């Protein structure tokens, strides 16, 4: 069921809780790395009736991935699907991001706009929803216990098969929790040049 009403706003601790609960449901607790495609295609349908992941070509799907509800499904481009299967960090994060929409924004019509598009930038709700899905993906791929154990962005990125930037942001959220921290703040904190 779709609605025009904006989805509930989630706190970082709620998002963390939802990500951990999904890991428990999919029997991923304590695992630093797992095959996200296998978990989504094989394990999630056991708990979410009629769920599917559907793969499309670049011509058929202009965005990397998209979540739909009723029935619940993730539409994903072939290159992203293949990349996630091969443990490509960006592709894995994209799939986890879409799982975030499933867990946090059930029934809310997701935008099919790229985050850099002017229409998307004008909508605070859409920016918030996307930021929440990113936070979920980060917590899902790098659970708190694992992130704190490998308290180093390079080691965390390597062990969890995520990008160094994703690991940096995850560690910053865990070590310096605040709702006001921006990506620019994190980049400055870790001395990452904007040109990288």
Buried (B, 14 or more C-beta within 10 A) or exposed (E): EEEEEBBEEBEBEBBBEBBBEBBEBBEBEEEBBBBBBEBBBEBBBEEBEEBBBEBBEEEEBEBBBBBBBEEBBBBBBEBBBBBBBEBBBBBBBBBBBBBBBBBBBBEBEBBEBEEEEEEBEEBEEBBBBBBBBBBBBBBBBBBBEBBEEBEEBEEBBBBBBBBBBBBBBBBBBBEEEEEEBEBEBBBEBBEBEEEE
